[in-house]
Amino acid sequence: MFSEMIANMDEATYLRLRDAAETGKWPDGTALDEAQRGNCLQLVMAYQSLKLTEHQHMEMGPGGELVQKSKRELKALFAGNEEQEIMRTKL
């Protein structure tokens, strides 16, 4: 049932749950209690593990492993994005 719910979850729902877990508030500003925040976090981690292929600084990767990028990897990623953005604006 849980994996079925994650498989059917759309990206908009994932983003709302992720924001709620990060901020401790629903989009309307209502505070989450600890159980709600924990449930949001579990759903977000499961979604990341099953559906996302692009890794952030820290997230759940395929198979449920924790994926973390080093400072060097993040700097290279950000430098690459800046260069791509500069090239797009020049074209």
Residue frames relative to the residue before (quaternion, step in Angstrom):
aa qw qx qy qz dx dy dz
M 1.0000 0.0000 0.0000 0.0000 0.00 0.00 0.00
F 0.6658 0.5034 -0.3046 0.4589 3.62 0.90 -0.93
S 0.6963 0.4584 -0.2831 0.4742 3.61 0.82 -0.96
E 0.6019 0.5471 -0.3489 0.4655 3.59 1.14 -0.59
M 0.6337 0.5245 -0.3192 0.4705 3.56 1.03 -0.84
I 0.6625 0.4920 -0.3026 0.4769 3.61 0.94 -0.86
A 0.6442 0.5344 -0.3214 0.4429 3.60 0.94 -0.85
N 0.7368 0.4040 -0.2180 0.4964 3.59 1.09 -0.72
M 0.4985 0.6654 -0.4274 0.3550 3.60 1.26 -0.09
D 0.3150 -0.7408 0.5586 0.1999 3.58 -0.93 0.89
E 0.6872 -0.5123 0.3305 0.3950 3.55 -1.28 0.39
A 0.6164 0.5581 -0.3490 0.4321 3.61 1.03 -0.74
T 0.6516 0.5011 -0.3100 0.4778 3.58 0.99 -0.81
Y 0.6217 0.5389 -0.3283 0.4640 3.57 1.00 -0.86
L 0.6807 0.4964 -0.2962 0.4500 3.60 0.86 -0.95
R 0.6393 0.5090 -0.3294 0.4730 3.61 1.01 -0.74
L 0.6627 0.4956 -0.3026 0.4730 3.59 0.97 -0.85
R 0.6355 0.5273 -0.3236 0.4620 3.58 1.00 -0.81
D 0.6634 0.4934 -0.3015 0.4749 3.58 0.91 -0.90
A 0.6430 0.5197 -0.3212 0.4618 3.59 0.99 -0.81
A 0.6606 0.4982 -0.3080 0.4696 3.59 0.95 -0.86
E 0.6823 0.4956 -0.2864 0.4548 3.60 1.00 -0.81
T 0.7853 0.3511 -0.1691 0.4811 3.58 0.88 -0.96
G 0.3961 -0.7172 0.4813 0.3116 3.58 1.16 -0.53
K 0.6905 0.4105 -0.2670 0.5324 3.57 1.29 0.36
W 0.4635 -0.6213 0.5506 0.3098 3.52 -1.25 0.58
P 0.6968 -0.4808 0.3113 0.4317 3.62 -1.18 0.34
D 0.6822 0.4793 -0.2988 0.4644 3.63 1.09 -0.59
G 0.6178 -0.5839 0.3260 0.4137 3.60 1.30 0.07
T 0.4877 0.6584 -0.4321 0.3767 3.59 1.27 -0.12
A 0.4354 -0.7136 0.4884 0.2505 3.58 -0.85 0.97
L 0.3972 -0.6821 0.5627 0.2455 3.54 -1.16 0.73
D 0.3672 -0.6666 0.5773 0.2958 3.56 -1.13 0.53
E 0.7274 -0.4547 0.2783 0.4321 3.61 -1.23 0.27
A 0.6453 0.5173 -0.3296 0.4554 3.61 0.99 -0.79
Q 0.6542 0.5067 -0.3131 0.4661 3.60 0.95 -0.84
R 0.6547 0.5080 -0.3154 0.4623 3.57 0.94 -0.85
G 0.6464 0.5152 -0.3129 0.4678 3.57 1.00 -0.81
N 0.6541 0.5019 -0.3096 0.4737 3.58 0.99 -0.83
C 0.6276 0.5260 -0.3329 0.4675 3.60 0.98 -0.80
L 0.6610 0.5155 -0.3057 0.4515 3.56 0.91 -0.92
Q 0.6487 0.5115 -0.3201 0.4637 3.59 0.96 -0.82
L 0.6630 0.5015 -0.3043 0.4652 3.57 0.94 -0.87
V 0.6428 0.5202 -0.3165 0.4647 3.58 0.99 -0.84
M 0.6718 0.4925 -0.3026 0.4632 3.59 0.86 -0.91
A 0.6548 0.5021 -0.3165 0.4679 3.59 0.98 -0.82
Y 0.6370 0.5227 -0.3239 0.4649 3.60 0.97 -0.82
Q 0.6536 0.5116 -0.3097 0.4638 3.57 0.90 -0.92
S 0.6718 0.5158 -0.2942 0.4429 3.55 0.93 -0.89
L 0.7713 0.3930 -0.1919 0.4624 3.56 0.93 -0.90
K 0.8256 0.3064 -0.1193 0.4585 3.58 0.96 -0.77
L 0.7092 0.4641 -0.2862 0.4469 3.61 0.98 -0.62
T 0.2120 -0.7822 0.5743 0.1159 3.55 -1.03 0.80
E 0.6651 0.4551 -0.3006 0.5100 3.61 1.18 -0.50
H 0.3002 -0.7902 0.5134 0.1480 3.56 -0.65 1.11
Q 0.3128 -0.7072 0.6066 0.1847 3.53 -1.10 0.81
H 0.7652 -0.3248 0.2506 0.4962 3.61 -1.27 -0.19
M 0.7864 -0.0783 0.0782 0.6077 3.57 0.91 -0.89
E 0.2510 0.7508 -0.5755 0.2049 3.57 -0.74 1.07
M 0.5523 -0.5616 0.4791 0.3873 3.52 -1.33 0.00
G 0.2424 -0.7924 0.5482 0.1134 3.56 -0.70 1.08
P 0.7394 -0.3681 0.2889 0.4840 3.56 -1.28 -0.06
G 0.7869 0.2798 -0.2278 0.5006 3.55 -0.93 0.87
G 0.5747 -0.6399 0.3550 0.3665 3.59 1.29 0.07
E 0.4939 0.6527 -0.4538 0.3521 3.62 1.20 0.15
L 0.4860 -0.6472 0.5073 0.2960 3.55 -1.18 0.67
V 0.1545 -0.7890 0.5926 0.0491 3.57 -0.79 1.09
Q 0.0276 0.7842 -0.6176 0.0521 3.55 -0.80 1.07
K 0.2756 -0.7386 0.5906 0.1725 3.54 -1.09 0.77
S 0.4649 -0.6581 0.5163 0.2901 3.53 -1.13 0.70
K 0.6668 -0.4735 0.3735 0.4377 3.58 -1.27 0.20
R 0.6307 0.5412 -0.3288 0.4486 3.57 1.00 -0.81
E 0.6647 0.4960 -0.3042 0.4686 3.59 0.92 -0.89
L 0.6588 0.5076 -0.3086 0.4617 3.59 0.96 -0.85
K 0.6409 0.5154 -0.3269 0.4655 3.60 0.96 -0.82
A 0.6552 0.5032 -0.3111 0.4699 3.57 0.95 -0.85
L 0.6387 0.5256 -0.3181 0.4634 3.56 0.99 -0.83
F 0.6935 0.4647 -0.2769 0.4758 3.57 0.85 -0.97
A 0.6316 0.5210 -0.3387 0.4636 3.61 0.98 -0.74
G 0.6454 0.5178 -0.3118 0.4670 3.57 0.99 -0.79
N 0.6582 0.5026 -0.3100 0.4669 3.58 0.97 -0.83
E 0.6367 0.5216 -0.3317 0.4610 3.60 1.00 -0.78
E 0.6570 0.5056 -0.3131 0.4633 3.57 0.94 -0.87
Q 0.6456 0.5111 -0.3190 0.4692 3.59 0.98 -0.81
E 0.6518 0.5164 -0.3097 0.4610 3.59 0.97 -0.85
I 0.6375 0.5151 -0.3226 0.4734 3.59 0.99 -0.80
M 0.6575 0.5039 -0.3143 0.4636 3.58 0.92 -0.85
R 0.6447 0.5219 -0.3260 0.4535 3.63 0.99 -0.79
T 0.6878 0.4836 -0.2932 0.4552 3.58 0.93 -0.83
K 0.6458 0.5168 -0.3258 0.4579 3.60 1.14 -0.51
L 0.6449 0.5442 -0.3293 0.4238 3.59 1.12 -0.60
